[in-house]
């Protein structure tokens, strides 16, 4: 069930009730439908997802570039999203593939540097706030190199003295509540903690199980590390390396969920009406099966296992990454994964949500009923504002409300008595508190006592 299956109820032509009781019953019925729709959106969104079993999704793109034995992915959001970059590390020929949106057939010159020389270039992480790219390099270089974005100029490199990082060091970036940032650097058995700006060594800890990949959760202040050796699930740690426990344990996914190595790990972060991270969402971990990778999905708050999705043709996955900014072909961003050490595959989050039963969008059709007419907003996609034109045949109370894709009210544009005629309302991308909202899909609902219509629109910052 989804919004589009409910919409015929909104587009039905309603005759004027013969008496006030009929009118009241009609209004109550429509309100019940709207409440059911909103409840469905809230209970079947990525922020409150029910278990969904196993689902397979077709990739939107697969790219094979200059790198040999590719491993890890991250994205940089350009001021103009059409210039967004994707970075893919390559261990065997010591470089980073650079891809520009729309990625397919759009590989840029590879990033190479003297600190990469004859070493395994394995981990990569982007600091979007400072426009810096961090690269972890294994033996013999044993270092982390930092570059500016988008011009990829070398800044400096760092590591604790005499530390050997073996062949597959990886990175995570955490922002502390006070604004300071930490780089977490993995070797075979130890995680080294560095101050992100200076690279200064601050400390280290040894996780319980084998490690390679990590990811950081700024909201909950936790580092997640999958056990890639013994398939015992994912372990959670505080920024100082102490175990981070929920329900008496810092481990989840340990009940036979993983068939092969638990490798790449990333978060899907849900937001409030202003676009700020609200702490809910998903944790996705790649189960590195050689025939077809299982991407195991866990609830970000409860750690409950929700289900598994596959990307058709994608197997033996190491690194994964998530990019949540709206792109022209990806209204909810992109999920990307390595295929068999050679290719990088991408799929839109909207396709994932559609497959696993999360509500993300509704029908685009224009509604006409008994003289009521609601036009599609223009422009769409838009930045910074869009216009909604509507027509009513008689004096009516009109309410025009903006919701995000999770059913949360964002802005009330109109809530007043209007005379018969054509009107327009402009949404400037602000919520009711006057704060800018983030890029994404939004739903505008037009309502009178006799008619309701909901349509979608896309804000691109």
C-alpha positions in Angstrom: 0.0 0.0 0.0 1.3 3.5 -0.8 0.1 7.1 -1.3 -0.7 6.4 -5.0 -3.1 3.6 -4.1 -5.0 6.0 -1.8 -5.2 8.9 -4.3 -8.2 7.8 -6.3 -10.2 8.5 -3.1 -8.9 12.1 -3.2 -9.6 12.6 -6.9 -13.2 11.4 -6.7 -15.7 14.0 -7.8 -17.9 14.8 -4.8 -21.4 16.2 -5.2 -22.6 18.7 -2.7 -24.3 16.8 0.2 -28.0 17.2 0.4 -27.9 18.2 4.0 -25.5 19.2 6.7 -25.4 15.7 8.2 -24.2 14.2 4.9 -21.7 17.0 4.6 -20.4 16.3 8.1 -20.2 12.5 7.4 -18.3 13.2 4.1 -15.9 15.5 5.9 -15.3 13.0 8.7 -14.7 10.2 6.1 -12.2 12.2 4.2 -10.4 13.2 7.4 -10.2 9.5 8.4 -8.6 8.7 5.0 -6.1 11.5 5.5 -5.2 10.4 9.0 -4.8 6.8 7.8 -2.6 8.0 5.0 -0.4 10.0 7.4 -0.3 7.2 9.8 0.8 4.8 7.0 3.5 7.3 6.0 4.8 7.5 9.6 4.8 3.7 10.3 6.3 2.8 6.9 8.9 5.4 6.5 12.7 4.8 6.8 12.5 6.4 10.2 10.0 3.8 11.6 10.3 0.8 9.3 8.7 -2.5 9.9 10.5 -5.8 9.2 10.5 -6.4 5.4 12.2 -9.7 4.7 14.4 -10.1 1.6 14.2 -7.7 -1.4 16.3 -7.4 -4.6 16.8 -4.1 -6.4 18.1 -3.3 -9.9 21.2 -1.0 -9.9 20.9 2.5 -11.3 24.5 2.5 -12.5 27.7 0.4 -12.4 31.0 2.0 -13.2 34.4 0.4 -13.7 37.3 2.9 -13.7 41.0 3.1 -13.6 41.4 1.5 -10.1 42.5 -2.1 -9.5 41.1 -3.9 -6.5 38.8 -1.1 -5.4 37.6 -1.1 -1.8 36.0 2.0 -0.2 33.6 4.8 -1.3 32.6 8.3 -0.2 30.9 11.3 -1.8 31.4 15.1 -1.7 28.5 17.4 -2.2 29.4 20.3 -4.4 27.7 23.7 -4.0 26.1 22.9 -7.3 24.9 19.3 -6.8 25.5 18.6 -10.5 29.2 18.7 -9.7 29.0 16.1 -6.9 32.0 13.8 -6.8 32.3 10.1 -5.8 35.7 8.8 -4.6 36.7 5.1 -4.8 40.0 3.8 -3.4 42.1 1.3 -5.3 44.6 -0.8 -3.5 46.5 -2.6 -6.2 47.6 0.5 -8.3 47.7 3.1 -5.5 45.1 5.7 -6.7 41.6 7.0 -6.1 39.0 7.0 -8.8 37.2 10.3 -9.1 33.7 10.2 -10.6 31.5 13.3 -11.3 27.7 13.1 -11.3 25.9 11.4 -13.1 29.0 9.1 -12.6 28.3 6.7 -15.4 30.7 7.5 -18.3 32.0 10.5 -16.3 35.3 9.4 -14.7 37.7 12.3 -14.0 41.5 12.1 -13.6 42.5 9.8 -10.8 43.9 11.2 -7.6 47.5 10.1 -7.2 50.2 11.4 -4.8 53.7 10.6 -3.6 52.3 9.4 -0.3 50.4 6.7 -2.2 53.5 5.3 -3.9 53.5 1.5 -4.0 51.1 1.4 -1.1 47.6 0.1 -0.6 45.2 3.1 -0.9 42.3 1.7 1.1 40.1 4.0 3.1 38.5 7.3 2.2 36.2 9.7 4.2 34.9 13.2 3.3 34.4 16.1 5.8 31.7 18.0 4.1 31.9 20.9 6.5 35.6 21.6 5.9 35.7 20.3 2.3 38.6 17.9 3.1 39.2 14.4 1.8 41.0 12.0 4.2 42.8 8.9 2.7 44.2 6.0 4.7 47.2 4.3 3.1 48.6 1.0 4.1 52.1 -0.4 4.1 54.7 0.7 3.3 53.5 4.4 3.5 51.4 3.8 6.7 49.8 7.2 6.8 46.7 9.3 6.4 46.8 12.0 3.7 44.5 15.0 3.5 43.4 16.9 0.4 41.2 20.0 -0.2 38.0 19.7 -2.1 37.2 20.0 -5.0 40.7 20.9 -6.3 42.4 17.9 -4.5 45.4 19.8 -3.3 47.6 18.0 -0.8 47.4 19.5 2.8 49.5 17.2 5.0 49.7 13.6 6.2 49.8 12.1 9.7 50.0 8.9 11.7 51.3 7.8 15.1 55.0 7.3 14.9 56.2 3.7 14.0 52.6 2.4 13.6 52.2 -0.2 10.8 48.7 -0.1 9.2 49.0 -3.4 7.3 47.2 -3.6 4.0 43.6 -2.4 4.7 43.4 0.6 7.0 40.1 2.4 7.1 38.6 5.6 8.4 35.7 7.1 10.3 35.1 10.8 11.1 33.2 11.8 14.3 32.1 15.3 15.3 31.9 15.7 19.1 29.2 17.7 20.8 31.6 20.6 21.4 32.4 20.8 17.6 35.8 19.1 17.7 36.3 16.3 15.2 38.1 13.0 15.5 39.5 10.7 12.9 39.4 7.0 13.7 42.0 4.9 11.9 41.9 1.1 11.8 44.8 -1.3 11.6 44.5 -5.1 11.9 43.8 -5.1 15.6 43.8 -1.5 16.8 41.9 1.7 16.3 44.0 4.9 16.5 42.3 8.2 17.4 43.5 11.5 15.9 42.4 15.1 16.1 41.0 15.7 12.6 42.3 19.2 11.9 45.9 18.7 13.0 46.2 14.9 12.8 47.6 14.8 16.3 47.5 11.3 17.9 45.1 11.3 20.9 44.7 7.6 21.9 43.8 4.1 20.8 41.7 1.1 21.7 41.4 -2.6 20.7 38.0 -3.8 19.6 36.8 -7.3 20.8 36.7 -8.7 17.3 38.4 -8.4 13.9 38.0 -5.1 12.2 38.5 -3.3 8.9 35.6 -0.9 8.3 34.0 1.5 10.7 31.4 4.2 10.7 30.6 7.1 13.1 27.2 8.3 14.4 27.5 12.0 15.4 24.0 12.1 17.0 24.4 9.1 19.3 28.2 9.6 19.7 29.1 6.0 18.8 31.6 4.2 16.5 30.3 1.0 14.8 32.7 -1.8 13.8 31.5 -5.0 12.1 33.3 -8.2 13.0 34.7 -9.3 9.6 36.3 -12.5 10.8 33.9 -14.5 12.9 30.4 -13.2 11.7 29.4 -12.2 15.3 27.7 -9.0 14.1 28.5 -5.3 14.8 30.1 -3.8 17.9 29.5 -0.3 19.3 32.0 1.9 21.1 32.1 5.3 22.7 34.5 7.9 21.1 37.1 7.0 23.8 36.9 3.3 22.9 34.8 2.1 25.8 31.9 -0.3 24.9 28.7 1.5 24.0 25.9 -0.6 25.4 22.1 -0.8 24.7 20.1 -3.4 26.6 23.2 -4.6 28.4 25.3 -5.3 25.3 27.5 -3.4 22.7 26.9 -6.1 20.1 24.0 -6.7 17.7 23.4 -8.8 14.6 24.9 -11.8 16.4 22.1 -14.3 15.9 23.2 -16.0 12.7 22.4 -13.0 10.4 25.7 -12.9 8.7 26.7 -15.7 6.3 30.1 -14.3 5.3 32.3 -11.4 6.3 30.6 -8.4 7.7 32.3 -5.7 5.7 31.1 -2.2 4.7 28.9 -0.3 7.1 27.1 3.1 6.8 24.1 5.0 8.2 20.9 6.3 6.7 20.1 9.3 8.9 16.5 10.5 9.3 15.8 14.2 9.9 13.3 16.5 11.6 11.3 19.1 9.8 14.3 21.5 9.7 16.6 18.9 8.2 18.6 18.2 11.4 19.5 14.6 12.2 16.9 13.3 14.7 18.8 10.1 15.7 16.5 7.6 13.9 17.2 5.8 10.7 19.0 2.7 9.5 22.3 1.0 9.9 23.3 -1.0 6.7 26.1 -3.6 6.7 27.3 -5.6 3.8 27.4 -9.4 4.2 30.2 -10.2 1.8 28.7 -13.2 -0.1 30.5 -14.2 -3.3 27.3 -15.0 -5.2 25.2 -12.0 -4.2 25.9 -9.6 -1.3 23.3 -9.3 1.4 22.9 -5.8 2.7 21.6 -6.3 6.3 19.5 -3.5 7.6 19.2 -2.6 11.3 17.1 0.0 13.1 19.5 2.8 14.1 17.9 3.2 17.6 16.9 -0.3 18.6 19.5 -2.3 16.6 16.7 -4.6 15.6 17.4 -6.5 12.3 14.7 -5.3 9.9 15.6 -7.3 6.7 17.9 -7.8 3.8 18.2 -6.2 0.4 20.4 -7.2 -2.6 21.5 -5.2 -5.6 21.1 -7.4 -8.6 24.5 -8.4 -9.9 26.5 -7.0 -7.0 28.6 -9.5 -5.0 31.6 -9.8 -2.8 31.2 -6.3 -1.5 33.8 -4.5 0.6 32.9 -0.8 1.1 29.6 0.9 0.9 28.5 4.5 1.2 25.4 6.6 1.4 24.8 10.1 0.0 21.5 11.6 1.2 21.5 14.9 -0.7 18.9 15.3 -3.5 20.3 14.8 -7.0 18.3 15.3 -10.3 17.8 11.5 -10.7 17.9 10.6 -7.1 15.3 12.4 -4.9 16.5 10.7 -1.7 20.1 10.3 -2.6 22.2 7.3 -3.5 23.4 4.1 -1.9 26.7 2.8 -3.4 28.5 -0.5 -3.1 31.7 -2.2 -4.4 31.1 -5.2 -6.6 33.8 -7.9 -6.6 36.8 -5.5 -6.1 36.3 -4.1 -9.6 33.2 -2.0 -10.0 31.1 0.5 -8.1 27.3 0.1 -8.2 24.7 2.7 -7.2 21.0 2.6 -6.5 18.6 5.4 -5.5 17.4 5.4 -1.9 13.9 5.9 -3.3 14.2 2.6 -5.1 15.4 0.9 -1.9 12.5 2.4 0.1 10.0 1.4 -2.5 11.3 -2.2 -2.4 11.3 -2.5 1.4 7.9 -0.9 1.9 8.8 2.6 3.1 6.6 5.5 1.8 8.7 8.1 0.0 6.5 9.6 -2.8 3.1 9.9 -4.3 1.4 10.4 -7.6 2.0 13.5 -9.7 -1.4 13.8 -11.4 -3.3 17.1 -11.4 -6.6 16.9 -9.6 -9.9 18.2 -11.0 -13.2 17.6 -9.1 -16.4 19.6 -9.4 -14.6 22.8 -10.2 -11.7 22.3 -7.8 -8.3 22.2 -9.5 -4.8 21.9 -8.1 -1.9 22.3 -10.5 1.5 20.8 -10.2 3.9 23.2 -8.5 6.3 25.0 -10.6 9.3 24.9 -10.9 9.8 21.3 -9.8 12.5 20.5 -8.7 13.0 23.9 -7.2 15.4 26.1 -5.3 14.8 28.3 -3.5 11.0 28.6 -3.9 8.1 27.1 -5.8 4.5 28.2 -6.7 1.3 26.2 -6.2 -1.8 27.3 -8.2 -5.2 26.2 -7.2 -8.8 27.0 -8.1 -12.0 26.7 -6.1 -15.6 27.1 -7.5 -17.1 28.7 -4.5 -16.4 30.3 -1.1 -14.6 27.7 1.0 -12.2 27.2 3.8 -8.9 26.3 2.2 -5.9 24.7 3.9 -2.6 24.1 2.0 0.0 22.2 4.1 3.5 21.0 3.4 4.7 17.6 4.8 8.0 15.8 4.6 8.1 12.2 3.3 7.7 10.9 6.8 4.3 12.5 7.3 5.6 15.2 9.6 4.0 18.7 9.1 6.6 21.2 7.9 4.7 24.4 6.9 1.1 25.7 6.7 0.9 27.9 3.6 -2.8 28.7 3.6 -5.5 28.3 6.3 -8.3 30.7 5.7 -11.6 31.4 4.0 -11.3 32.0 0.2 -13.8 33.3 -2.3 -14.4 31.5 -5.6 -11.5 32.0 -8.0 -7.9 31.0 -8.8 -5.1 31.6 -6.3 -1.4 30.9 -5.9 0.8 30.2 -2.9 4.6 30.3 -2.8 6.7 28.1 -0.6 10.1 29.5 0.1 11.6 26.3 1.6 11.2 27.4 5.2 9.3 25.6 8.0 6.8 27.1 10.3 9.6 28.3 12.6 11.2 30.2 9.7 14.2 27.8 9.4 15.4 26.4 6.1 14.5 22.7 5.4 16.9 20.3 3.8 16.8 19.0 0.2 14.3 16.2 -0.4 10.9 15.2 -1.5 8.0 17.0 0.2 4.2 16.6 -0.1 1.7 19.4 -0.4 -1.9 18.7 0.6 -4.7 20.9 -0.6 -7.9 20.6 1.5 -11.4 22.1 1.6 -14.5 20.6 3.3 -15.5 18.9 0.1 -12.1 18.0 -1.6 -8.6 17.0 -0.8 -5.6 16.4 -3.0 -1.9 15.5 -2.3 1.0 15.8 -4.6 4.8 15.7 -4.3 7.6 18.1 -5.1 11.4 18.1 -4.8 13.5 20.8 -3.1 17.1 20.8 -4.3 19.5 23.0 -2.3 
